Amino acid sequence: SALRAARIEDGEVEWSEDLCGSAAVAGWQGRGSHPPRVEDLDGFWRLWKGAERLVDGWGERGVEVGLPTPMFVPVGAFFQADALLLPRLFERVTSIVRGWGVPRVVDLYGGVGVFAAAAVRGGAADVTMVEANRLAAAAARRNVPGARVVAGTCEGFMRRRGSDRDVVVIADPPRAGLSQQVRDALLQWVPRRVVLLSCDAARFGRDAAALLGAGYDLDEIELWDMFPGTHHVEILSTFQ
């Protein structure tokens, strides 16, 4: 209704807000001139089509989310949307890393650093996070200052991953699941443990089958209803 009242033209909106809904920023992508200010938003800016930057300073516009570790989330970066379950999921990943006691963690598809931060909180001393969206990667450097953040594709990182297998790999891929290149490289690497967060059951089945076929055991599987009112569900699984 706020966008309609401001007579914003048709387009796409990137929206970020904190977990309690007290602060929000948004960016608009479409035709026409810079849109007028919209009431009840901390900021509203026009996005360049197809780019990872914002007029008036994309990267400076975002909200801080109060997880156990505060996270800055800029407009245009992916972030789990469930305000109630995300802190619990953060703590669950923290407990998994702490329980395994493996000092090195590699976080693939790391976003703004949620699970990298959970790994640090779980006691991991050596955390590497990989994220292709440079805006999200920049936020991750701010959110998890002790981690090594690689701003690049997981496919590129896996080609030069090294050979150390005493590592936990956390992977939170998009709905398409692990790409074939990442999946093949993971099975060649054979890290000691894998934490997989999947948001599509069929793609989870494909990726889990590949891990089981390579000799991994499925330790635990949990369903997290991060998308209320839809058929989508997050599947958290651990392999050794």
Biotite code that builds the C-alpha atoms (Angstrom):
import biotite.structure as struc

atoms = struc.array([
    struc.Atom([0.000, 0.000, 0.000], chain_id="A", res_id=1, res_name="SER", atom_name="CA", element="C"),
    struc.Atom([2.920, 2.344, 0.740], chain_id="A", res_id=2, res_name="ALA", atom_name="CA", element="C"),
    struc.Atom([4.369, 1.690, -2.708], chain_id="A", res_id=3, res_name="LEU", atom_name="CA", element="C"),
    struc.Atom([0.977, 2.256, -4.338], chain_id="A", res_id=4, res_name="ARG", atom_name="CA", element="C"),
    struc.Atom([0.450, 5.479, -2.438], chain_id="A", res_id=5, res_name="ALA", atom_name="CA", element="C"),
    struc.Atom([3.863, 6.708, -3.644], chain_id="A", res_id=6, res_name="ALA", atom_name="CA", element="C"),
    struc.Atom([2.846, 5.834, -7.239], chain_id="A", res_id=7, res_name="ARG", atom_name="CA", element="C"),
    struc.Atom([5.839, 3.581, -7.784], chain_id="A", res_id=8, res_name="ILE", atom_name="CA", element="C"),
    struc.Atom([5.866, 2.051, -11.263], chain_id="A", res_id=9, res_name="GLU", atom_name="CA", element="C"),
    struc.Atom([5.698, -1.711, -11.751], chain_id="A", res_id=10, res_name="ASP", atom_name="CA", element="C"),
    struc.Atom([8.984, -3.433, -11.017], chain_id="A", res_id=11, res_name="GLY", atom_name="CA", element="C"),
    struc.Atom([10.745, -5.656, -8.501], chain_id="A", res_id=12, res_name="GLU", atom_name="CA", element="C"),
    struc.Atom([11.387, -4.870, -4.859], chain_id="A", res_id=13, res_name="VAL", atom_name="CA", element="C"),
    struc.Atom([14.290, -6.068, -2.723], chain_id="A", res_id=14, res_name="GLU", atom_name="CA", element="C"),
    struc.Atom([13.231, -5.911, 0.920], chain_id="A", res_id=15, res_name="TRP", atom_name="CA", element="C"),
    struc.Atom([15.141, -6.381, 4.178], chain_id="A", res_id=16, res_name="SER", atom_name="CA", element="C"),
    struc.Atom([13.932, -5.963, 7.729], chain_id="A", res_id=17, res_name="GLU", atom_name="CA", element="C"),
    struc.Atom([15.161, -6.873, 11.187], chain_id="A", res_id=18, res_name="ASP", atom_name="CA", element="C"),
    struc.Atom([13.721, -9.903, 12.976], chain_id="A", res_id=19, res_name="LEU", atom_name="CA", element="C"),
    struc.Atom([11.231, -7.914, 15.051], chain_id="A", res_id=20, res_name="CYS", atom_name="CA", element="C"),
    struc.Atom([10.068, -5.832, 12.079], chain_id="A", res_id=21, res_name="GLY", atom_name="CA", element="C"),
    struc.Atom([11.032, -2.514, 13.662], chain_id="A", res_id=22, res_name="SER", atom_name="CA", element="C"),
    struc.Atom([13.338, -1.384, 10.825], chain_id="A", res_id=23, res_name="ALA", atom_name="CA", element="C"),
    struc.Atom([13.200, -1.991, 7.094], chain_id="A", res_id=24, res_name="ALA", atom_name="CA", element="C"),
    struc.Atom([14.891, -0.874, 3.905], chain_id="A", res_id=25, res_name="VAL", atom_name="CA", element="C"),
    struc.Atom([13.921, -1.570, 0.330], chain_id="A", res_id=26, res_name="ALA", atom_name="CA", element="C"),
    struc.Atom([15.215, -1.108, -3.177], chain_id="A", res_id=27, res_name="GLY", atom_name="CA", element="C"),
    struc.Atom([13.172, -0.922, -6.365], chain_id="A", res_id=28, res_name="TRP", atom_name="CA", element="C"),
    struc.Atom([14.138, -2.150, -9.834], chain_id="A", res_id=29, res_name="GLN", atom_name="CA", element="C"),
    struc.Atom([12.135, -0.966, -12.817], chain_id="A", res_id=30, res_name="GLY", atom_name="CA", element="C"),
    struc.Atom([11.693, 1.743, -15.419], chain_id="A", res_id=31, res_name="ARG", atom_name="CA", element="C"),
    struc.Atom([11.460, 5.439, -14.825], chain_id="A", res_id=32, res_name="GLY", atom_name="CA", element="C"),
    struc.Atom([13.174, 7.937, -12.601], chain_id="A", res_id=33, res_name="SER", atom_name="CA", element="C"),
    struc.Atom([14.333, 7.687, -9.016], chain_id="A", res_id=34, res_name="HIS", atom_name="CA", element="C"),
    struc.Atom([11.162, 6.956, -6.993], chain_id="A", res_id=35, res_name="PRO", atom_name="CA", element="C"),
    struc.Atom([9.973, 9.302, -4.248], chain_id="A", res_id=36, res_name="PRO", atom_name="CA", element="C"),
    struc.Atom([10.587, 8.494, -0.611], chain_id="A", res_id=37, res_name="ARG", atom_name="CA", element="C"),
    struc.Atom([8.133, 5.970, 0.806], chain_id="A", res_id=38, res_name="VAL", atom_name="CA", element="C"),
    struc.Atom([6.779, 6.508, 4.291], chain_id="A", res_id=39, res_name="GLU", atom_name="CA", element="C"),
    struc.Atom([7.468, 3.965, 7.057], chain_id="A", res_id=40, res_name="ASP", atom_name="CA", element="C"),
    struc.Atom([10.718, 2.764, 5.487], chain_id="A", res_id=41, res_name="LEU", atom_name="CA", element="C"),
    struc.Atom([14.211, 3.678, 6.645], chain_id="A", res_id=42, res_name="ASP", atom_name="CA", element="C"),
    struc.Atom([15.257, 3.857, 3.033], chain_id="A", res_id=43, res_name="GLY", atom_name="CA", element="C"),
    struc.Atom([13.990, 3.294, -0.501], chain_id="A", res_id=44, res_name="PHE", atom_name="CA", element="C"),
    struc.Atom([16.354, 3.442, -3.471], chain_id="A", res_id=45, res_name="TRP", atom_name="CA", element="C"),
    struc.Atom([16.346, 2.579, -7.132], chain_id="A", res_id=46, res_name="ARG", atom_name="CA", element="C"),
    struc.Atom([18.429, -0.456, -8.156], chain_id="A", res_id=47, res_name="LEU", atom_name="CA", element="C"),
    struc.Atom([20.482, -0.685, -11.321], chain_id="A", res_id=48, res_name="TRP", atom_name="CA", element="C"),
    struc.Atom([19.032, -3.533, -13.344], chain_id="A", res_id=49, res_name="LYS", atom_name="CA", element="C"),
    struc.Atom([21.148, -6.694, -13.218], chain_id="A", res_id=50, res_name="GLY", atom_name="CA", element="C"),
    struc.Atom([23.866, -5.160, -11.054], chain_id="A", res_id=51, res_name="ALA", atom_name="CA", element="C"),
    struc.Atom([24.995, -5.759, -7.488], chain_id="A", res_id=52, res_name="GLU", atom_name="CA", element="C"),
    struc.Atom([25.067, -2.142, -6.441], chain_id="A", res_id=53, res_name="ARG", atom_name="CA", element="C"),
    struc.Atom([22.603, 0.526, -5.467], chain_id="A", res_id=54, res_name="LEU", atom_name="CA", element="C"),
    struc.Atom([22.267, 4.167, -6.401], chain_id="A", res_id=55, res_name="VAL", atom_name="CA", element="C"),
    struc.Atom([23.211, 6.261, -3.352], chain_id="A", res_id=56, res_name="ASP", atom_name="CA", element="C"),
    struc.Atom([25.423, 3.517, -1.985], chain_id="A", res_id=57, res_name="GLY", atom_name="CA", element="C"),
    struc.Atom([24.289, -0.096, -2.041], chain_id="A", res_id=58, res_name="TRP", atom_name="CA", element="C"),
    struc.Atom([26.153, -1.826, 0.753], chain_id="A", res_id=59, res_name="GLY", atom_name="CA", element="C"),
    struc.Atom([25.467, 1.010, 3.177], chain_id="A", res_id=60, res_name="GLU", atom_name="CA", element="C"),
    struc.Atom([21.723, 0.310, 3.142], chain_id="A", res_id=61, res_name="ARG", atom_name="CA", element="C"),
    struc.Atom([20.609, -2.610, 5.272], chain_id="A", res_id=62, res_name="GLY", atom_name="CA", element="C"),
    struc.Atom([19.424, -3.750, 8.664], chain_id="A", res_id=63, res_name="VAL", atom_name="CA", element="C"),
    struc.Atom([21.097, -5.411, 11.623], chain_id="A", res_id=64, res_name="GLU", atom_name="CA", element="C"),
    struc.Atom([19.522, -8.714, 12.595], chain_id="A", res_id=65, res_name="VAL", atom_name="CA", element="C"),
    struc.Atom([19.796, -9.715, 16.246], chain_id="A", res_id=66, res_name="GLY", atom_name="CA", element="C"),
    struc.Atom([20.897, -13.333, 16.078], chain_id="A", res_id=67, res_name="LEU", atom_name="CA", element="C"),
    struc.Atom([23.205, -14.567, 18.880], chain_id="A", res_id=68, res_name="PRO", atom_name="CA", element="C"),
    struc.Atom([25.842, -12.898, 16.718], chain_id="A", res_id=69, res_name="THR", atom_name="CA", element="C"),
    struc.Atom([24.512, -9.589, 15.256], chain_id="A", res_id=70, res_name="PRO", atom_name="CA", element="C"),
    struc.Atom([24.366, -9.745, 11.460], chain_id="A", res_id=71, res_name="MET", atom_name="CA", element="C"),
    struc.Atom([24.255, -6.843, 9.009], chain_id="A", res_id=72, res_name="PHE", atom_name="CA", element="C"),
    struc.Atom([22.051, -7.701, 6.009], chain_id="A", res_id=73, res_name="VAL", atom_name="CA", element="C"),
    struc.Atom([22.244, -5.281, 3.054], chain_id="A", res_id=74, res_name="PRO", atom_name="CA", element="C"),
    struc.Atom([19.433, -4.846, 0.577], chain_id="A", res_id=75, res_name="VAL", atom_name="CA", element="C"),
    struc.Atom([19.897, -7.316, -2.255], chain_id="A", res_id=76, res_name="GLY", atom_name="CA", element="C"),
    struc.Atom([21.581, -10.075, -0.222], chain_id="A", res_id=77, res_name="ALA", atom_name="CA", element="C"),
    struc.Atom([19.868, -13.400, 0.491], chain_id="A", res_id=78, res_name="PHE", atom_name="CA", element="C"),
    struc.Atom([18.783, -14.036, 4.061], chain_id="A", res_id=79, res_name="PHE", atom_name="CA", element="C"),
    struc.Atom([16.539, -16.664, 5.644], chain_id="A", res_id=80, res_name="GLN", atom_name="CA", element="C"),
    struc.Atom([13.172, -15.035, 6.150], chain_id="A", res_id=81, res_name="ALA", atom_name="CA", element="C"),
    struc.Atom([11.744, -16.842, 9.193], chain_id="A", res_id=82, res_name="ASP", atom_name="CA", element="C"),
    struc.Atom([12.178, -14.551, 12.194], chain_id="A", res_id=83, res_name="ALA", atom_name="CA", element="C"),
    struc.Atom([11.182, -17.173, 14.769], chain_id="A", res_id=84, res_name="LEU", atom_name="CA", element="C"),
    struc.Atom([13.129, -20.209, 13.586], chain_id="A", res_id=85, res_name="LEU", atom_name="CA", element="C"),
    struc.Atom([16.331, -18.653, 12.277], chain_id="A", res_id=86, res_name="LEU", atom_name="CA", element="C"),
    struc.Atom([17.872, -18.003, 15.724], chain_id="A", res_id=87, res_name="PRO", atom_name="CA", element="C"),
    struc.Atom([17.104, -21.619, 16.665], chain_id="A", res_id=88, res_name="ARG", atom_name="CA", element="C"),
    struc.Atom([18.607, -22.903, 13.425], chain_id="A", res_id=89, res_name="LEU", atom_name="CA", element="C"),
    struc.Atom([21.696, -20.787, 14.110], chain_id="A", res_id=90, res_name="PHE", atom_name="CA", element="C"),
    struc.Atom([22.046, -22.377, 17.551], chain_id="A", res_id=91, res_name="GLU", atom_name="CA", element="C"),
    struc.Atom([21.469, -25.858, 16.093], chain_id="A", res_id=92, res_name="ARG", atom_name="CA", element="C"),
    struc.Atom([24.337, -25.479, 13.643], chain_id="A", res_id=93, res_name="VAL", atom_name="CA", element="C"),
    struc.Atom([26.456, -24.080, 16.474], chain_id="A", res_id=94, res_name="THR", atom_name="CA", element="C"),
    struc.Atom([25.760, -27.174, 18.563], chain_id="A", res_id=95, res_name="SER", atom_name="CA", element="C"),
    struc.Atom([26.598, -29.519, 15.674], chain_id="A", res_id=96, res_name="ILE", atom_name="CA", element="C"),
    struc.Atom([29.990, -27.888, 15.111], chain_id="A", res_id=97, res_name="VAL", atom_name="CA", element="C"),
    struc.Atom([30.700, -27.813, 18.850], chain_id="A", res_id=98, res_name="ARG", atom_name="CA", element="C"),
    struc.Atom([29.735, -31.474, 19.243], chain_id="A", res_id=99, res_name="GLY", atom_name="CA", element="C"),
    struc.Atom([32.067, -32.616, 16.493], chain_id="A", res_id=100, res_name="TRP", atom_name="CA", element="C"),
    struc.Atom([34.990, -30.569, 17.785], chain_id="A", res_id=101, res_name="GLY", atom_name="CA", element="C"),
    struc.Atom([36.618, -30.219, 14.365], chain_id="A", res_id=102, res_name="VAL", atom_name="CA", element="C"),
    struc.Atom([38.568, -26.935, 14.245], chain_id="A", res_id=103, res_name="PRO", atom_name="CA", element="C"),
    struc.Atom([38.299, -26.291, 10.488], chain_id="A", res_id=104, res_name="ARG", atom_name="CA", element="C"),
    struc.Atom([35.004, -25.424, 8.768], chain_id="A", res_id=105, res_name="VAL", atom_name="CA", element="C"),
    struc.Atom([34.307, -24.548, 5.122], chain_id="A", res_id=106, res_name="VAL", atom_name="CA", element="C"),
    struc.Atom([30.953, -22.826, 4.579], chain_id="A", res_id=107, res_name="ASP", atom_name="CA", element="C"),
    struc.Atom([29.734, -23.044, 0.966], chain_id="A", res_id=108, res_name="LEU", atom_name="CA", element="C"),
    struc.Atom([27.038, -20.672, -0.331], chain_id="A", res_id=109, res_name="TYR", atom_name="CA", element="C"),
    struc.Atom([27.650, -18.671, 2.831], chain_id="A", res_id=110, res_name="GLY", atom_name="CA", element="C"),
    struc.Atom([25.498, -15.579, 2.197], chain_id="A", res_id=111, res_name="GLY", atom_name="CA", element="C"),
    struc.Atom([26.110, -12.860, 4.767], chain_id="A", res_id=112, res_name="VAL", atom_name="CA", element="C"),
    struc.Atom([27.846, -15.305, 7.098], chain_id="A", res_id=113, res_name="GLY", atom_name="CA", element="C"),
    struc.Atom([25.080, -16.772, 9.282], chain_id="A", res_id=114, res_name="VAL", atom_name="CA", element="C"),
    struc.Atom([26.458, -20.297, 9.463], chain_id="A", res_id=115, res_name="PHE", atom_name="CA", element="C"),
    struc.Atom([30.078, -19.175, 9.388], chain_id="A", res_id=116, res_name="ALA", atom_name="CA", element="C"),
    struc.Atom([29.250, -17.150, 12.503], chain_id="A", res_id=117, res_name="ALA", atom_name="CA", element="C"),
    struc.Atom([27.524, -20.202, 13.995], chain_id="A", res_id=118, res_name="ALA", atom_name="CA", element="C"),
    struc.Atom([30.666, -22.253, 13.341], chain_id="A", res_id=119, res_name="ALA", atom_name="CA", element="C"),
    struc.Atom([32.853, -19.664, 15.068], chain_id="A", res_id=120, res_name="VAL", atom_name="CA", element="C"),
    struc.Atom([30.445, -19.643, 17.993], chain_id="A", res_id=121, res_name="ARG", atom_name="CA", element="C"),
    struc.Atom([30.683, -23.450, 18.026], chain_id="A", res_id=122, res_name="GLY", atom_name="CA", element="C"),
    struc.Atom([34.441, -23.303, 18.568], chain_id="A", res_id=123, res_name="GLY", atom_name="CA", element="C"),
    struc.Atom([35.818, -23.591, 15.024], chain_id="A", res_id=124, res_name="ALA", atom_name="CA", element="C"),
    struc.Atom([39.167, -21.810, 14.914], chain_id="A", res_id=125, res_name="ALA", atom_name="CA", element="C"),
    struc.Atom([39.625, -21.884, 11.114], chain_id="A", res_id=126, res_name="ASP", atom_name="CA", element="C"),
    struc.Atom([36.538, -20.877, 9.123], chain_id="A", res_id=127, res_name="VAL", atom_name="CA", element="C"),
    struc.Atom([36.450, -20.259, 5.365], chain_id="A", res_id=128, res_name="THR", atom_name="CA", element="C"),
    struc.Atom([33.246, -18.972, 3.786], chain_id="A", res_id=129, res_name="MET", atom_name="CA", element="C"),
    struc.Atom([32.492, -18.897, 0.053], chain_id="A", res_id=130, res_name="VAL", atom_name="CA", element="C"),
    struc.Atom([29.865, -16.595, -1.483], chain_id="A", res_id=131, res_name="GLU", atom_name="CA", element="C"),
    struc.Atom([29.457, -15.490, -5.104], chain_id="A", res_id=132, res_name="ALA", atom_name="CA", element="C"),
    struc.Atom([27.353, -12.387, -4.385], chain_id="A", res_id=133, res_name="ASN", atom_name="CA", element="C"),
    struc.Atom([29.955, -9.729, -3.649], chain_id="A", res_id=134, res_name="ARG", atom_name="CA", element="C"),
    struc.Atom([27.526, -7.613, -1.684], chain_id="A", res_id=135, res_name="LEU", atom_name="CA", element="C"),
    struc.Atom([26.772, -10.529, 0.646], chain_id="A", res_id=136, res_name="ALA", atom_name="CA", element="C"),
    struc.Atom([30.465, -11.439, 0.856], chain_id="A", res_id=137, res_name="ALA", atom_name="CA", element="C"),
    struc.Atom([31.317, -7.878, 1.910], chain_id="A", res_id=138, res_name="ALA", atom_name="CA", element="C"),
    struc.Atom([28.667, -8.092, 4.619], chain_id="A", res_id=139, res_name="ALA", atom_name="CA", element="C"),
    struc.Atom([30.098, -11.441, 5.757], chain_id="A", res_id=140, res_name="ALA", atom_name="CA", element="C"),
    struc.Atom([33.521, -9.858, 6.282], chain_id="A", res_id=141, res_name="ARG", atom_name="CA", element="C"),
    struc.Atom([31.820, -7.350, 8.536], chain_id="A", res_id=142, res_name="ARG", atom_name="CA", element="C"),
    struc.Atom([29.694, -9.976, 10.305], chain_id="A", res_id=143, res_name="ASN", atom_name="CA", element="C"),
    struc.Atom([32.364, -12.643, 10.833], chain_id="A", res_id=144, res_name="VAL", atom_name="CA", element="C"),
    struc.Atom([35.670, -10.775, 11.087], chain_id="A", res_id=145, res_name="PRO", atom_name="CA", element="C"),
    struc.Atom([37.593, -13.881, 12.124], chain_id="A", res_id=146, res_name="GLY", atom_name="CA", element="C"),
    struc.Atom([36.640, -15.863, 9.019], chain_id="A", res_id=147, res_name="ALA", atom_name="CA", element="C"),
    struc.Atom([38.325, -15.995, 5.636], chain_id="A", res_id=148, res_name="ARG", atom_name="CA", element="C"),
    struc.Atom([35.687, -14.867, 3.134], chain_id="A", res_id=149, res_name="VAL", atom_name="CA", element="C"),
    struc.Atom([36.118, -15.895, -0.498], chain_id="A", res_id=150, res_name="VAL", atom_name="CA", element="C"),
    struc.Atom([34.064, -13.711, -2.845], chain_id="A", res_id=151, res_name="ALA", atom_name="CA", element="C"),
    struc.Atom([33.637, -16.136, -5.700], chain_id="A", res_id=152, res_name="GLY", atom_name="CA", element="C"),
    struc.Atom([31.704, -19.166, -6.886], chain_id="A", res_id=153, res_name="THR", atom_name="CA", element="C"),
    struc.Atom([31.716, -22.433, -4.987], chain_id="A", res_id=154, res_name="CYS", atom_name="CA", element="C"),
    struc.Atom([32.679, -24.157, -8.231], chain_id="A", res_id=155, res_name="GLU", atom_name="CA", element="C"),
    struc.Atom([35.836, -22.052, -8.483], chain_id="A", res_id=156, res_name="GLY", atom_name="CA", element="C"),
    struc.Atom([36.712, -22.557, -4.841], chain_id="A", res_id=157, res_name="PHE", atom_name="CA", element="C"),
    struc.Atom([36.258, -26.332, -5.001], chain_id="A", res_id=158, res_name="MET", atom_name="CA", element="C"),
    struc.Atom([38.721, -26.560, -7.891], chain_id="A", res_id=159, res_name="ARG", atom_name="CA", element="C"),
    struc.Atom([41.468, -25.244, -5.587], chain_id="A", res_id=160, res_name="ARG", atom_name="CA", element="C"),
    struc.Atom([40.197, -26.506, -2.230], chain_id="A", res_id=161, res_name="ARG", atom_name="CA", element="C"),
    struc.Atom([43.333, -28.388, -1.129], chain_id="A", res_id=162, res_name="GLY", atom_name="CA", element="C"),
    struc.Atom([43.432, -31.946, 0.202], chain_id="A", res_id=163, res_name="SER", atom_name="CA", element="C"),
    struc.Atom([42.887, -31.632, 3.969], chain_id="A", res_id=164, res_name="ASP", atom_name="CA", element="C"),
    struc.Atom([39.962, -33.905, 4.855], chain_id="A", res_id=165, res_name="ARG", atom_name="CA", element="C"),
    struc.Atom([39.814, -33.158, 8.577], chain_id="A", res_id=166, res_name="ASP", atom_name="CA", element="C"),
    struc.Atom([37.169, -30.513, 7.985], chain_id="A", res_id=167, res_name="VAL", atom_name="CA", element="C"),
    struc.Atom([33.441, -29.879, 8.311], chain_id="A", res_id=168, res_name="VAL", atom_name="CA", element="C"),
    struc.Atom([31.744, -28.632, 5.145], chain_id="A", res_id=169, res_name="VAL", atom_name="CA", element="C"),
    struc.Atom([28.531, -26.670, 5.661], chain_id="A", res_id=170, res_name="ILE", atom_name="CA", element="C"),
    struc.Atom([26.533, -26.226, 2.461], chain_id="A", res_id=171, res_name="ALA", atom_name="CA", element="C"),
    struc.Atom([23.361, -24.136, 2.154], chain_id="A", res_id=172, res_name="ASP", atom_name="CA", element="C"),
    struc.Atom([22.801, -24.102, -1.611], chain_id="A", res_id=173, res_name="PRO", atom_name="CA", element="C"),
    struc.Atom([19.893, -22.434, -3.421], chain_id="A", res_id=174, res_name="PRO", atom_name="CA", element="C"),
    struc.Atom([16.763, -24.394, -4.227], chain_id="A", res_id=175, res_name="ARG", atom_name="CA", element="C"),
    struc.Atom([18.523, -26.073, -7.168], chain_id="A", res_id=176, res_name="ALA", atom_name="CA", element="C"),
    struc.Atom([20.797, -27.845, -4.665], chain_id="A", res_id=177, res_name="GLY", atom_name="CA", element="C"),
    struc.Atom([24.492, -28.494, -5.097], chain_id="A", res_id=178, res_name="LEU", atom_name="CA", element="C"),
    struc.Atom([25.650, -27.936, -8.647], chain_id="A", res_id=179, res_name="SER", atom_name="CA", element="C"),
    struc.Atom([27.078, -30.987, -10.384], chain_id="A", res_id=180, res_name="GLN", atom_name="CA", element="C"),
    struc.Atom([30.561, -29.429, -10.293], chain_id="A", res_id=181, res_name="GLN", atom_name="CA", element="C"),
    struc.Atom([30.394, -28.796, -6.549], chain_id="A", res_id=182, res_name="VAL", atom_name="CA", element="C"),
    struc.Atom([28.883, -32.218, -5.880], chain_id="A", res_id=183, res_name="ARG", atom_name="CA", element="C"),
    struc.Atom([31.564, -34.024, -7.912], chain_id="A", res_id=184, res_name="ASP", atom_name="CA", element="C"),
    struc.Atom([34.371, -32.034, -6.287], chain_id="A", res_id=185, res_name="ALA", atom_name="CA", element="C"),
    struc.Atom([32.942, -32.723, -2.819], chain_id="A", res_id=186, res_name="LEU", atom_name="CA", element="C"),
    struc.Atom([32.922, -36.472, -3.493], chain_id="A", res_id=187, res_name="LEU", atom_name="CA", element="C"),
    struc.Atom([36.518, -36.316, -4.722], chain_id="A", res_id=188, res_name="GLN", atom_name="CA", element="C"),
    struc.Atom([37.557, -34.340, -1.640], chain_id="A", res_id=189, res_name="TRP", atom_name="CA", element="C"),
    struc.Atom([35.676, -36.504, 0.908], chain_id="A", res_id=190, res_name="VAL", atom_name="CA", element="C"),
    struc.Atom([35.747, -34.139, 3.912], chain_id="A", res_id=191, res_name="PRO", atom_name="CA", element="C"),
    struc.Atom([35.265, -35.901, 7.244], chain_id="A", res_id=192, res_name="ARG", atom_name="CA", element="C"),
    struc.Atom([31.820, -34.409, 7.909], chain_id="A", res_id=193, res_name="ARG", atom_name="CA", element="C"),
    struc.Atom([29.144, -32.566, 5.919], chain_id="A", res_id=194, res_name="VAL", atom_name="CA", element="C"),
    struc.Atom([26.233, -30.412, 7.094], chain_id="A", res_id=195, res_name="VAL", atom_name="CA", element="C"),
    struc.Atom([23.709, -29.956, 4.286], chain_id="A", res_id=196, res_name="LEU", atom_name="CA", element="C"),
    struc.Atom([20.806, -27.503, 4.429], chain_id="A", res_id=197, res_name="LEU", atom_name="CA", element="C"),
    struc.Atom([18.409, -28.091, 1.547], chain_id="A", res_id=198, res_name="SER", atom_name="CA", element="C"),
    struc.Atom([15.234, -26.188, 0.709], chain_id="A", res_id=199, res_name="CYS", atom_name="CA", element="C"),
    struc.Atom([13.931, -28.643, -1.898], chain_id="A", res_id=200, res_name="ASP", atom_name="CA", element="C"),
    struc.Atom([13.148, -32.258, -0.992], chain_id="A", res_id=201, res_name="ALA", atom_name="CA", element="C"),
    struc.Atom([13.855, -33.680, -4.452], chain_id="A", res_id=202, res_name="ALA", atom_name="CA", element="C"),
    struc.Atom([17.243, -31.923, -4.704], chain_id="A", res_id=203, res_name="ARG", atom_name="CA", element="C"),
    struc.Atom([18.040, -33.064, -1.181], chain_id="A", res_id=204, res_name="PHE", atom_name="CA", element="C"),
    struc.Atom([17.335, -36.646, -2.261], chain_id="A", res_id=205, res_name="GLY", atom_name="CA", element="C"),
    struc.Atom([19.708, -36.295, -5.200], chain_id="A", res_id=206, res_name="ARG", atom_name="CA", element="C"),
    struc.Atom([22.526, -34.722, -3.171], chain_id="A", res_id=207, res_name="ASP", atom_name="CA", element="C"),
    struc.Atom([22.091, -37.078, -0.212], chain_id="A", res_id=208, res_name="ALA", atom_name="CA", element="C"),
    struc.Atom([22.098, -40.107, -2.516], chain_id="A", res_id=209, res_name="ALA", atom_name="CA", element="C"),
    struc.Atom([25.422, -38.962, -3.968], chain_id="A", res_id=210, res_name="ALA", atom_name="CA", element="C"),
    struc.Atom([26.948, -38.640, -0.487], chain_id="A", res_id=211, res_name="LEU", atom_name="CA", element="C"),
    struc.Atom([25.606, -42.032, 0.619], chain_id="A", res_id=212, res_name="LEU", atom_name="CA", element="C"),
    struc.Atom([26.875, -43.615, -2.591], chain_id="A", res_id=213, res_name="GLY", atom_name="CA", element="C"),
    struc.Atom([30.343, -42.243, -1.852], chain_id="A", res_id=214, res_name="ALA", atom_name="CA", element="C"),
    struc.Atom([30.437, -43.969, 1.527], chain_id="A", res_id=215, res_name="GLY", atom_name="CA", element="C"),
    struc.Atom([29.020, -41.360, 3.895], chain_id="A", res_id=216, res_name="TYR", atom_name="CA", element="C"),
    struc.Atom([26.616, -42.299, 6.664], chain_id="A", res_id=217, res_name="ASP", atom_name="CA", element="C"),
    struc.Atom([23.544, -40.145, 7.273], chain_id="A", res_id=218, res_name="LEU", atom_name="CA", element="C"),
    struc.Atom([23.680, -39.264, 10.966], chain_id="A", res_id=219, res_name="ASP", atom_name="CA", element="C"),
    struc.Atom([20.675, -37.014, 11.433], chain_id="A", res_id=220, res_name="GLU", atom_name="CA", element="C"),
    struc.Atom([17.926, -35.412, 9.405], chain_id="A", res_id=221, res_name="ILE", atom_name="CA", element="C"),
    struc.Atom([15.614, -32.654, 10.621], chain_id="A", res_id=222, res_name="GLU", atom_name="CA", element="C"),
    struc.Atom([12.776, -30.704, 9.005], chain_id="A", res_id=223, res_name="LEU", atom_name="CA", element="C"),
    struc.Atom([12.621, -26.953, 9.621], chain_id="A", res_id=224, res_name="TRP", atom_name="CA", element="C"),
    struc.Atom([9.434, -25.223, 8.475], chain_id="A", res_id=225, res_name="ASP", atom_name="CA", element="C"),
    struc.Atom([11.073, -21.940, 7.461], chain_id="A", res_id=226, res_name="MET", atom_name="CA", element="C"),
    struc.Atom([8.373, -21.109, 4.891], chain_id="A", res_id=227, res_name="PHE", atom_name="CA", element="C"),
    struc.Atom([4.968, -21.209, 6.696], chain_id="A", res_id=228, res_name="PRO", atom_name="CA", element="C"),
    struc.Atom([1.978, -21.483, 4.409], chain_id="A", res_id=229, res_name="GLY", atom_name="CA", element="C"),
    struc.Atom([3.963, -23.053, 1.553], chain_id="A", res_id=230, res_name="THR", atom_name="CA", element="C"),
    struc.Atom([4.969, -26.591, 0.610], chain_id="A", res_id=231, res_name="HIS", atom_name="CA", element="C"),
    struc.Atom([8.652, -25.708, 0.994], chain_id="A", res_id=232, res_name="HIS", atom_name="CA", element="C"),
    struc.Atom([10.620, -26.929, 3.988], chain_id="A", res_id=233, res_name="VAL", atom_name="CA", element="C"),
    struc.Atom([14.289, -26.717, 4.981], chain_id="A", res_id=234, res_name="GLU", atom_name="CA", element="C"),
    struc.Atom([15.999, -30.086, 5.478], chain_id="A", res_id=235, res_name="ILE", atom_name="CA", element="C"),
    struc.Atom([18.988, -30.066, 7.831], chain_id="A", res_id=236, res_name="LEU", atom_name="CA", element="C"),
    struc.Atom([21.104, -33.197, 7.539], chain_id="A", res_id=237, res_name="SER", atom_name="CA", element="C"),
    struc.Atom([24.498, -34.319, 8.796], chain_id="A", res_id=238, res_name="THR", atom_name="CA", element="C"),
    struc.Atom([26.824, -36.886, 7.208], chain_id="A", res_id=239, res_name="PHE", atom_name="CA", element="C"),
    struc.Atom([30.040, -38.570, 8.334], chain_id="A", res_id=240, res_name="GLN", atom_name="CA", element="C"),
])
